[in-house]
Amino acid sequence: MNFNTVRIVLVGTTHPGNIGSAARAMKTMGFQRLVLVSPKIFPDLKAREMAAGADDILENAIVVDSLDKALEGAQLVLAMSARPRHLSLPGFTPADGAQFLMGFDDSVEIAILFGREHAGLTNDELMRCQYHIQIPSDPLFKSLNLAQSVQIMTYELRMRLLNPEAQVTMNQEGALATTDDMERFHVHLNQVLTAIQFLKVKNPGRVPNRLRRLFNRVNLEKTEVNMLRGMLTHIQRVLKLKDSGENE
């Protein structure tokens, strides 16, 4: 499977805005091939408005008057349908379906069918498919917008094709603190917390261990430990100044 061998087929779309939104969803995930079966209104200004820049998808969309024409040359056909039809089609979630498609050669032509906004695909249309994909939405409210369904499926396909990494990361800038660094920090922290009477000298309780667990989860860098100890040192200096002022 690759981006160029997948066609998104919208059957009997009523609202042109949904076609535009579906085109936008496709383009954000890198898919280009849109096939429209007997759309009620297309082309239309509303479709272009909702495409939000995915005009090339609309301009290159293939409009046909039958499902037969939409599926010409397709070797694998999958149906997106929210309602169980009690038909003997092997079923997938979008993620599992995308993973399944990854097992096919790049030359295999794949068509993914999406039905009408108000009624989905007919049983006859479903029987033209080898597989059924169902989005595991809340059983009490399965009403996903057409473009949302397209977005979910194309997103899962993209994840399998590219296995991308997030562009936003928590970068580690410096070396991690050593266990010695952390031990000195905890001794220092306990001294300060005792000085401000947050900890009791004779019975500190569980607080020191809980603080230790908290900071251990963070994986502090050496510079961060130094910064924290600098703050603690400053607190100690302020406390000494306060004591010296009160003693005068």
Wavefront OBJ file of the C-alpha trace (Angstrom):
o trace
v 0.000 0.000 0.000
v 1.055 3.566 -0.606
v -0.583 6.996 -0.765
v -1.168 6.803 -4.517
v -2.936 3.439 -4.558
v -5.731 4.450 -2.163
v -8.873 6.052 -3.534
v -11.517 7.573 -1.256
v -14.993 6.948 -2.667
v -17.930 9.055 -1.459
v -21.281 7.586 -2.445
v -24.368 9.768 -2.922
v -23.099 12.773 -0.964
v -25.908 15.259 -0.314
v -24.103 18.333 0.987
v -21.290 19.845 -1.106
v -19.693 21.212 2.063
v -19.071 17.648 3.211
v -17.224 16.930 -0.013
v -14.993 19.941 0.587
v -14.363 18.954 4.207
v -13.531 15.403 3.150
v -11.067 16.763 0.573
v -9.428 18.852 3.310
v -9.188 15.786 5.560
v -7.584 13.792 2.761
v -5.041 16.453 1.880
v -3.885 16.921 5.478
v -3.085 13.201 5.583
v -1.409 13.114 2.158
v -4.099 11.384 0.070
v -5.068 12.756 -3.332
v -7.520 10.438 -5.077
v -11.172 11.348 -4.547
v -14.013 9.621 -6.398
v -17.603 10.891 -6.143
v -20.533 8.631 -6.996
v -23.630 10.599 -8.017
v -23.140 13.590 -5.696
v -26.320 15.630 -5.359
v -24.487 18.944 -5.845
v -20.983 19.196 -7.286
v -19.067 21.266 -8.176
v -20.199 23.972 -5.789
v -18.799 27.047 -4.054
v -19.566 25.566 -0.633
v -17.354 22.584 -1.382
v -14.479 24.897 -2.280
v -15.013 26.982 0.855
v -14.976 23.948 3.133
v -11.930 22.495 1.378
v -9.920 25.370 2.919
v -7.083 25.146 0.407
v -7.531 21.573 -0.772
v -8.842 22.863 -4.104
v -6.566 20.536 -6.066
v -8.310 17.503 -4.553
v -11.674 18.844 -5.738
v -10.390 19.802 -9.182
v -8.949 16.337 -9.728
v -11.912 14.479 -8.242
v -13.474 11.870 -10.527
v -17.261 12.103 -10.712
v -19.124 8.985 -11.856
v -22.748 7.911 -11.970
v -22.366 4.372 -10.653
v -20.435 2.396 -8.087
v -19.246 0.080 -10.852
v -17.349 2.943 -12.459
v -15.987 4.128 -9.121
v -14.514 0.694 -8.433
v -12.996 0.065 -11.854
v -9.530 -1.412 -11.385
v -9.882 -1.731 -7.597
v -8.527 -4.959 -6.114
v -9.391 -4.379 -2.464
v -12.616 -2.649 -1.442
v -13.380 -1.674 2.143
v -16.629 -0.191 3.448
v -16.817 2.396 6.214
v -20.112 1.824 7.988
v -21.340 2.693 11.481
v -24.222 0.235 11.625
v -23.786 -3.529 11.906
v -25.536 -5.134 8.937
v -25.261 -8.768 10.029
v -23.430 -9.499 6.801
v -20.532 -11.912 6.615
v -17.861 -9.281 5.975
v -14.644 -9.480 7.994
v -14.568 -6.431 10.247
v -11.855 -4.050 11.393
v -11.448 -0.907 13.427
v -9.743 1.865 11.408
v -6.404 1.133 13.103
v -6.617 -2.608 12.478
v -7.818 -2.045 8.935
v -4.878 0.236 8.206
v -2.470 -2.318 9.646
v -4.067 -5.043 7.516
v -3.642 -2.979 4.349
v 0.039 -2.513 5.078
v 0.528 -6.177 4.207
v -0.309 -5.608 0.536
v 2.068 -4.694 -2.252
v 2.321 -1.088 -3.438
v 0.736 -2.039 -6.738
v -2.577 -3.161 -5.176
v -5.426 -0.743 -5.909
v -7.453 0.009 -2.764
v -10.862 1.688 -2.568
v -12.449 2.829 0.699
v -16.178 3.544 0.481
v -18.082 6.107 2.539
v -21.868 6.270 2.338
v -24.571 8.897 2.380
v -24.783 11.346 5.269
v -28.287 10.246 6.246
v -28.220 6.514 5.563
v -24.680 5.311 4.877
v -24.164 2.479 2.391
v -26.886 0.127 1.245
v -26.617 -3.624 1.779
v -25.997 -4.083 -1.944
v -23.154 -1.572 -1.815
v -21.690 -3.272 1.236
v -21.717 -6.596 -0.586
v -19.435 -5.071 -3.214
v -16.768 -4.848 -0.496
v -14.468 -7.500 0.916
v -14.073 -5.863 4.328
v -16.077 -3.721 6.734
v -14.473 -0.962 8.839
v -16.373 0.391 11.819
v -15.261 3.307 13.978
v -15.717 2.229 17.621
v -17.776 5.254 18.640
v -20.189 5.526 21.555
v -23.003 3.018 20.868
v -25.530 5.587 22.100
v -24.376 8.202 19.576
v -22.651 6.977 16.437
v -23.327 10.071 14.353
v -19.944 11.040 12.913
v -19.773 13.629 10.168
v -18.667 12.223 6.806
v -15.438 14.243 6.763
v -14.652 13.181 10.329
v -14.863 9.549 9.258
v -12.579 10.239 6.304
v -10.142 12.012 8.633
v -10.010 9.113 11.091
v -9.398 6.513 8.395
v -6.798 8.494 6.465
v -5.027 9.375 9.722
v -4.688 5.691 10.623
v -3.393 4.926 7.141
v -0.826 7.706 7.408
v 0.350 6.463 10.798
v 1.054 3.030 9.338
v 2.665 4.350 6.163
v 5.050 6.825 7.771
v 5.255 5.898 11.448
v 5.919 9.601 12.091
v 7.307 11.072 15.291
v 5.740 14.056 17.018
v 7.420 17.347 16.149
v 6.923 18.600 19.711
v 9.179 16.851 22.218
v 10.501 17.332 25.711
v 14.133 17.698 24.756
v 16.787 16.830 27.304
v 19.301 19.640 27.154
v 21.918 18.393 29.590
v 23.232 15.381 31.450
v 20.962 13.716 33.947
v 21.762 14.215 37.624
v 23.654 11.383 39.291
v 22.370 9.526 42.337
v 24.951 11.428 44.388
v 23.578 14.736 43.092
v 20.056 13.669 44.013
v 21.062 12.475 47.469
v 22.747 15.803 48.290
v 19.644 17.604 46.990
v 17.310 15.599 49.241
v 19.510 16.240 52.297
v 19.506 19.957 51.444
v 15.733 19.970 50.827
v 15.012 18.282 54.162
v 17.237 20.796 55.971
v 15.288 23.713 54.520
v 11.871 22.124 55.079
v 12.840 21.479 58.687
v 14.075 25.045 59.098
v 10.740 26.471 57.927
v 8.949 23.925 60.149
v 7.287 22.166 57.238
v 8.923 18.986 58.554
v 9.047 18.086 62.229
v 12.544 17.306 63.509
v 11.581 14.236 65.522
v 8.793 12.955 63.292
v 9.031 14.039 59.620
v 6.534 11.344 58.630
v 6.199 10.130 55.061
v 6.772 13.501 53.410
v 10.510 13.052 52.666
v 9.909 9.701 50.968
v 7.002 11.058 48.958
v 9.108 14.013 47.832
v 11.871 11.599 46.905
v 9.444 9.562 44.768
v 8.142 12.734 43.137
v 11.587 14.004 42.111
v 12.707 10.529 41.034
v 9.891 10.440 38.488
v 11.079 13.661 36.872
v 14.571 12.516 35.831
v 16.133 15.844 36.716
v 19.156 17.118 34.849
v 22.285 18.140 36.749
v 21.725 21.833 35.956
v 18.146 21.574 37.230
v 19.319 20.064 40.527
v 21.856 22.861 40.825
v 19.113 25.425 40.212
v 16.880 23.861 42.882
v 19.730 23.786 45.384
v 20.462 27.413 44.561
v 16.858 28.241 45.474
v 17.202 26.314 48.723
v 20.439 28.144 49.560
v 18.722 31.474 48.949
v 15.907 30.483 51.306
v 18.489 29.613 53.971
v 20.145 33.015 53.552
v 16.808 34.798 53.932
v 16.068 32.784 57.050
v 19.455 33.738 58.552
v 18.870 37.412 57.782
v 15.477 37.220 59.404
v 16.927 35.546 62.498
v 19.737 38.084 62.776
v 17.252 40.942 62.450
v 14.980 39.556 65.134
v 17.940 39.039 67.497
v 19.148 42.626 67.291
l 1 2 3 4 5 6 7 8 9 10 11 12 13 14 15 16 17 18 19 20 21 22 23 24 25 26 27 28 29 30 31 32 33 34 35 36 37 38 39 40 41 42 43 44 45 46 47 48 49 50 51 52 53 54 55 56 57 58 59 60 61 62 63 64 65 66 67 68 69 70 71 72 73 74 75 76 77 78 79 80 81 82 83 84 85 86 87 88 89 90 91 92 93 94 95 96 97 98 99 100 101 102 103 104 105 106 107 108 109 110 111 112 113 114 115 116 117 118 119 120 121 122 123 124 125 126 127 128 129 130 131 132 133 134 135 136 137 138 139 140 141 142 143 144 145 146 147 148 149 150 151 152 153 154 155 156 157 158 159 160 161 162 163 164 165 166 167 168 169 170 171 172 173 174 175 176 177 178 179 180 181 182 183 184 185 186 187 188 189 190 191 192 193 194 195 196 197 198 199 200 201 202 203 204 205 206 207 208 209 210 211 212 213 214 215 216 217 218 219 220 221 222 223 224 225 226 227 228 229 230 231 232 233 234 235 236 237 238 239 240 241 242 243 244 245 246 247 248
